[in-house]
Amino acid sequence: MHIGVNFGFGRFDTSVSEYDVVRGETRLAVLSEELGYDSVWAVEHHFTDYSFMPDNLQWLSYIAAKTERIGLGTGAVILPWNDPLRVASKLLLLDNMSDGRVIFGMGRGVARVEFEGLRIPVGESRERMDEMIPMIVGALETGFIEGDGPHYPQPRRQLKPGPIKSFADRMYTVAGSEDSIIAAVKNRVSVMSFILRPVDKLAETFDVYNRLWRDSYDDEPQPICINVNMYCHEDAELARARMYEYLGNFWQQNVEHYEFLGGHFATQKGYERYAEKAASLRERGVEQAGRDYADAALSGTPEQLIEKLSWIQDVMGRFELVVAPCFGGMPHAMAEESLRLFAERVAPVVRERYDARVAAGEKAR
């Protein structure tokens, strides 16, 4: 069972310096290898305290130099904000430097403040991403990039350094809408899902991906990778209270950064699903939605997290897990204690039980 750690580089308490956020999460990322995690991931975000990681591939090159084994994941490179040739070139360089440890996650982006700051029309995000994915995927496999689309016309060029091994089983796209699912299957990439609701509420979307894959190809789809906020503590009540506090803070930042209460999604091309989400959020209320978000997270004692992860396997069959340990102003020392406890008491048990069930023939839904 693959268990990774995702870092978000957000700041809730402005008395904490940006330097301390970056250094603190970087130290935890390096520590993750020692603790036995399989991968470290970094988001891409710009301009606000919600999250500031403008170049996750640059950051991962630092992590690569400080580690020997752990996978290096982008969670994700936001394709419409970047150039396909540059993305492919950076991925290939880092893969060469790290002896093939790169995991390529890609996403489309949502927040207007980031699109506007990067001077990219938000309404073009879907068409830009659809144009870029096959260009980058092809370049990672062959070492050559080309494209004839309107946004990125690219004469065929050989990239150097070239690929050292296939990326076929280490590419993911962040997907929640049917359009994103279709794009993932079309390009033979796996799905990463940031969990905002309990996974049984998302099973229908996951089923669409698995069904489309099986209808399109002769092999089985890769397990869906779920990205979940996590806090582990020996005291169940304390764990619950802290999760509600810090995830509540983070949820409020989400609402503000993405303008989830605004009406602009209804007129924003390619974001119809977000218009529905915004309407639902206004109907349910921000506080209740935040509690639902917290309930979807992994929080509690080691025994409670083992039980919840077993339930997730009941729902999903095979899956990959990436935990986010730092959010909503949680002190890095507190996040470190949680990461250590999860690694010592949860991960070994979960891996053993998960692998036993997979060996017995369990597959993705």
C-alpha positions as CSV (number, residue, x, y, z in Angstrom):
1,M,0.0,0.0,0.0
2,H,1.4,3.4,-1.0
3,I,1.3,6.1,1.7
4,G,2.6,9.5,0.9
5,V,2.7,13.0,2.5
6,N,1.4,16.2,0.9
7,F,2.6,19.7,1.9
8,G,0.5,22.8,1.3
9,F,2.7,25.7,2.4
10,G,-0.2,27.7,3.8
11,R,-0.2,30.3,6.6
12,F,-3.2,31.1,8.8
13,D,-1.4,33.0,11.6
14,T,0.3,36.0,10.0
15,S,2.7,36.3,13.0
16,V,4.4,33.2,11.6
17,S,6.8,34.2,8.9
18,E,6.7,32.8,5.4
19,Y,10.2,31.6,5.9
20,D,9.2,29.6,8.9
21,V,6.4,28.0,6.9
22,V,8.6,27.0,4.0
23,R,11.5,25.7,6.2
24,G,9.2,23.9,8.6
25,E,7.3,21.9,5.9
26,T,10.6,21.2,4.1
27,R,12.1,19.7,7.2
28,L,9.0,17.5,7.7
29,A,9.3,16.4,4.0
30,V,12.9,15.3,4.5
31,L,11.9,13.5,7.8
32,S,9.1,11.6,5.9
33,E,11.7,9.3,4.3
34,E,13.2,8.4,7.7
35,L,9.7,7.7,9.0
36,G,9.0,5.2,6.2
37,Y,6.6,7.1,4.0
38,D,6.6,6.3,0.3
39,S,6.4,9.7,-1.3
40,V,6.3,13.5,-0.6
41,W,4.2,15.9,-2.6
42,A,3.9,19.6,-3.0
43,V,1.1,21.8,-4.3
44,E,1.4,24.7,-6.7
45,H,-0.2,28.0,-5.5
46,H,0.6,31.7,-5.9
47,F,0.0,35.1,-4.3
48,T,-1.9,34.4,-1.1
49,D,-1.5,33.0,2.4
50,Y,-3.8,30.2,1.5
51,S,-0.8,28.6,0.0
52,F,2.5,29.8,-1.5
53,M,4.5,27.2,-3.5
54,P,5.2,28.8,-6.8
55,D,7.5,26.1,-8.2
56,N,7.0,22.6,-6.7
57,L,9.5,21.0,-9.0
58,Q,12.2,23.4,-7.8
59,W,11.3,22.5,-4.2
60,L,11.3,18.8,-5.0
61,S,14.8,19.0,-6.4
62,Y,16.0,20.1,-2.9
63,I,14.1,17.2,-1.4
64,A,15.7,14.9,-3.9
65,A,19.2,16.0,-2.8
66,K,18.4,15.4,0.9
67,T,16.9,11.9,0.4
68,E,17.7,8.6,-1.3
69,R,14.5,6.6,-1.7
70,I,11.2,8.5,-1.3
71,G,9.0,9.4,-4.3
72,L,8.8,13.0,-5.4
73,G,5.3,14.0,-6.3
74,T,3.8,17.2,-7.8
75,G,0.3,17.6,-6.2
76,A,0.0,19.2,-8.7
77,V,1.6,21.2,-11.5
78,I,-1.3,23.4,-12.6
79,L,-0.9,23.0,-16.4
80,P,-2.7,26.2,-17.7
81,W,-0.3,28.3,-15.6
82,N,2.8,26.7,-17.2
83,D,4.4,26.0,-20.6
84,P,4.3,22.3,-21.7
85,L,7.9,22.2,-23.0
86,R,9.2,23.7,-19.7
87,V,7.1,21.3,-17.6
88,A,8.3,18.2,-19.5
89,S,11.9,19.4,-19.4
90,K,11.9,20.0,-15.7
91,L,10.2,16.7,-15.0
92,L,12.8,14.8,-17.1
93,L,15.7,16.7,-15.5
94,L,14.5,15.9,-11.9
95,D,13.9,12.3,-12.8
96,N,17.4,12.0,-14.1
97,M,18.8,13.7,-10.9
98,S,16.7,11.5,-8.6
99,D,17.2,8.1,-10.3
100,G,13.6,7.9,-11.5
101,R,11.7,9.0,-8.3
102,V,9.4,11.6,-9.9
103,I,5.6,11.2,-9.7
104,F,3.9,13.7,-12.0
105,G,0.6,15.0,-10.8
106,M,-1.2,17.6,-12.9
107,G,-4.2,19.9,-12.3
108,R,-6.3,22.6,-13.9
109,G,-6.6,25.4,-11.3
110,V,-9.7,27.2,-9.9
111,A,-8.9,30.5,-8.1
112,R,-9.4,33.7,-10.1
113,V,-6.7,35.5,-8.1
114,E,-4.1,33.1,-9.4
115,F,-5.3,33.1,-13.1
116,E,-5.4,36.9,-13.1
117,G,-2.0,37.2,-11.5
118,L,-0.5,34.8,-14.0
119,R,-2.3,36.6,-16.9
120,I,-4.1,33.4,-18.1
121,P,-7.8,33.7,-18.9
122,V,-9.6,31.3,-16.5
123,G,-12.2,30.4,-19.2
124,E,-9.4,28.8,-21.3
125,S,-8.2,26.5,-18.6
126,R,-10.0,23.3,-19.8
127,E,-8.9,23.7,-23.5
128,R,-5.4,24.6,-22.4
129,M,-5.1,21.5,-20.2
130,D,-6.6,19.2,-22.8
131,E,-4.1,20.4,-25.3
132,M,-1.1,20.1,-22.9
133,I,-1.7,16.7,-21.4
134,P,-0.9,14.6,-24.5
135,M,2.1,16.8,-25.3
136,I,3.7,16.3,-21.9
137,V,2.7,12.6,-21.6
138,G,4.2,11.9,-25.0
139,A,7.4,13.9,-24.1
140,L,7.9,12.0,-20.9
141,E,7.7,8.6,-22.7
142,T,9.6,9.4,-25.9
143,G,11.8,12.4,-25.1
144,F,10.2,14.4,-28.0
145,I,7.6,17.1,-27.7
146,E,5.3,18.4,-30.3
147,G,1.8,19.9,-30.7
148,D,-0.4,21.6,-33.2
149,G,-2.9,23.3,-30.9
150,P,-3.9,26.9,-30.8
151,H,-2.4,27.7,-27.4
152,Y,0.9,25.8,-27.6
153,P,1.9,25.3,-31.2
154,Q,5.2,23.3,-30.8
155,P,7.4,22.0,-33.6
156,R,8.8,18.6,-32.8
157,R,11.8,18.9,-30.6
158,Q,14.0,16.4,-28.7
159,L,14.3,17.2,-25.0
160,K,17.6,16.6,-23.1
161,P,18.2,14.9,-20.8
162,G,15.7,12.4,-22.0
163,P,13.6,9.8,-20.2
164,I,15.4,7.1,-18.1
165,K,12.3,4.9,-17.6
166,S,8.6,5.0,-18.3
167,F,6.2,7.4,-16.5
168,A,3.2,5.1,-17.4
169,D,2.4,4.2,-13.8
170,R,3.4,7.5,-12.1
171,M,1.2,10.1,-13.7
172,Y,-1.9,11.5,-12.0
173,T,-4.5,14.2,-12.7
174,V,-6.6,15.9,-10.1
175,A,-10.1,15.0,-11.1
176,G,-13.6,15.6,-9.6
177,S,-15.7,16.4,-12.7
178,E,-16.7,14.0,-15.4
179,D,-14.7,16.1,-17.9
180,S,-11.5,15.5,-15.8
181,I,-12.3,11.8,-15.5
182,I,-12.7,11.5,-19.3
183,A,-9.4,13.3,-19.9
184,A,-7.6,11.0,-17.4
185,V,-8.9,7.9,-19.1
186,K,-8.2,9.2,-22.6
187,N,-4.5,9.9,-21.7
188,R,-4.1,6.8,-19.5
189,V,-3.2,8.6,-16.3
190,S,-4.4,7.8,-12.8
191,V,-6.7,10.0,-10.7
192,M,-5.9,11.9,-7.6
193,S,-8.8,13.2,-5.5
194,F,-8.7,15.8,-2.7
195,I,-11.2,14.5,-0.3
196,L,-13.8,17.1,0.8
197,R,-16.5,14.6,1.7
198,P,-16.5,11.1,3.0
199,V,-15.4,8.7,0.3
200,D,-18.8,6.9,0.1
201,K,-20.2,10.2,-1.2
202,L,-17.6,10.2,-4.0
203,A,-17.9,6.5,-5.0
204,E,-20.1,7.3,-8.0
205,T,-17.3,9.5,-9.5
206,F,-14.7,6.9,-8.8
207,D,-16.9,4.2,-10.4
208,V,-17.1,6.3,-13.6
209,Y,-13.4,6.4,-13.9
210,N,-13.0,2.7,-13.3
211,R,-15.8,1.8,-15.7
212,L,-14.5,4.1,-18.5
213,W,-11.0,2.7,-18.1
214,R,-12.2,-0.9,-18.4
215,D,-14.4,0.0,-21.4
216,S,-11.4,1.6,-23.1
217,Y,-8.5,-0.7,-22.3
218,D,-7.8,-4.4,-21.6
219,D,-5.8,-3.8,-18.4
220,E,-7.0,-2.7,-14.9
221,P,-7.0,1.0,-13.9
222,Q,-4.4,2.1,-11.4
223,P,-5.7,2.6,-7.8
224,I,-7.2,6.1,-7.2
225,C,-5.0,8.2,-5.0
226,I,-6.9,10.0,-2.3
227,N,-5.4,13.1,-0.6
228,V,-6.8,13.5,3.0
229,N,-6.1,15.9,5.9
230,M,-4.7,13.8,8.8
231,Y,-4.2,14.3,12.5
232,C,-3.3,11.4,14.8
233,H,-3.1,11.6,18.6
234,E,-3.4,9.2,21.5
235,D,-6.2,11.2,23.0
236,A,-9.4,10.8,20.9
237,E,-11.1,13.9,22.2
238,L,-8.1,16.1,21.7
239,A,-7.5,14.8,18.2
240,R,-11.1,15.6,17.3
241,A,-11.0,19.1,18.8
242,R,-7.7,19.9,17.1
243,M,-9.0,18.6,13.7
244,Y,-12.1,20.8,14.0
245,E,-10.0,23.8,15.0
246,Y,-7.3,23.6,12.4
247,L,-9.3,22.2,9.5
248,G,-12.0,24.8,10.3
249,N,-9.4,27.4,9.8
250,F,-8.2,25.8,6.6
251,W,-11.8,25.4,5.3
252,Q,-12.4,29.1,5.8
253,Q,-9.2,29.9,3.8
254,N,-10.5,27.5,1.1
255,V,-13.8,29.4,0.9
256,E,-12.1,32.8,0.6
257,H,-9.3,31.8,-1.7
258,Y,-11.6,30.0,-4.2
259,E,-14.5,32.4,-3.7
260,F,-16.9,29.5,-3.2
261,L,-19.7,31.8,-2.1
262,G,-19.5,33.9,-5.3
263,G,-21.7,33.6,-8.3
264,H,-18.9,33.9,-10.9
265,F,-18.7,30.2,-11.5
266,A,-22.0,30.2,-13.3
267,T,-20.6,32.4,-16.1
268,Q,-17.1,30.9,-16.0
269,K,-16.5,28.5,-18.9
270,G,-15.5,25.0,-17.8
271,Y,-16.5,25.5,-14.2
272,E,-20.1,24.5,-14.2
273,R,-19.5,21.9,-11.5
274,Y,-18.1,24.6,-9.2
275,A,-21.3,26.6,-9.8
276,E,-23.3,23.7,-8.5
277,K,-20.9,23.3,-5.5
278,A,-21.2,27.0,-4.7
279,A,-25.0,26.8,-4.8
280,S,-24.9,23.8,-2.5
281,L,-22.5,25.5,-0.1
282,R,-24.8,28.6,0.1
283,E,-27.7,26.3,0.8
284,R,-26.0,24.2,3.5
285,G,-24.0,27.0,5.1
286,V,-20.3,27.4,5.4
287,E,-20.1,26.1,8.9
288,Q,-21.9,22.9,8.2
289,A,-19.9,22.3,5.0
290,G,-16.7,22.8,7.1
291,R,-17.9,20.2,9.6
292,D,-18.6,17.8,6.7
293,Y,-15.0,18.5,5.5
294,A,-13.6,17.7,8.9
295,D,-15.6,14.5,9.1
296,A,-14.1,13.4,5.8
297,A,-10.6,13.8,7.3
298,L,-8.5,11.2,9.1
299,S,-8.5,12.2,12.8
300,G,-8.3,10.3,16.0
301,T,-6.3,7.7,17.8
302,P,-4.2,5.2,15.9
303,E,-6.9,2.6,16.4
304,Q,-9.6,4.9,15.1
305,L,-7.5,5.7,12.0
306,I,-6.9,2.0,11.3
307,E,-10.6,1.4,11.5
308,K,-11.4,4.3,9.2
309,L,-8.9,3.3,6.6
310,S,-10.3,-0.2,6.7
311,W,-13.7,1.3,6.0
312,I,-12.3,3.3,3.1
313,Q,-11.0,0.0,1.6
314,D,-14.5,-1.4,2.0
315,V,-15.8,1.4,-0.1
316,M,-13.0,1.7,-2.7
317,G,-11.2,-1.6,-2.9
318,R,-7.6,-0.7,-3.9
319,F,-6.5,2.9,-3.3
320,E,-3.4,4.9,-2.6
321,L,-3.2,7.3,0.3
322,V,-1.6,10.7,0.6
323,V,-2.0,12.5,4.0
324,A,-1.8,16.2,4.5
325,P,-0.3,16.9,8.0
326,C,-0.1,20.7,8.0
327,F,-3.1,22.9,7.6
328,G,-5.0,25.8,9.2
329,G,-2.1,27.1,11.3
330,M,-1.3,23.8,12.9
331,P,2.2,24.2,14.5
332,H,4.9,22.1,12.7
333,A,5.9,20.5,16.0
334,M,2.3,19.2,16.4
335,A,2.2,18.0,12.8
336,E,5.5,16.2,13.3
337,E,4.1,14.3,16.4
338,S,1.1,13.3,14.3
339,L,3.2,12.1,11.4
340,R,5.5,10.1,13.7
341,L,2.6,8.4,15.5
342,F,0.9,7.6,12.2
343,A,4.1,6.1,10.9
344,E,4.7,4.0,14.0
345,R,1.3,2.8,14.9
346,V,-1.0,3.1,11.9
347,A,0.9,2.6,8.7
348,P,2.4,-0.9,9.5
349,V,-1.0,-2.3,10.5
350,V,-2.9,-0.7,7.6
351,R,-0.3,-1.9,5.0
352,E,-0.4,-5.4,6.3
353,R,-4.2,-5.6,6.3
354,Y,-4.5,-3.8,2.9
355,D,-2.0,-6.0,1.2
356,A,-3.7,-9.2,2.6
357,R,-7.0,-8.2,1.1
358,V,-5.5,-7.3,-2.2
359,A,-3.6,-10.6,-2.3
360,A,-7.0,-12.3,-1.7
361,G,-8.2,-10.9,-5.0
362,E,-9.8,-7.5,-4.1
363,K,-9.7,-5.0,-6.8
364,A,-10.8,-1.4,-7.4
365,R,-14.6,-0.9,-7.5
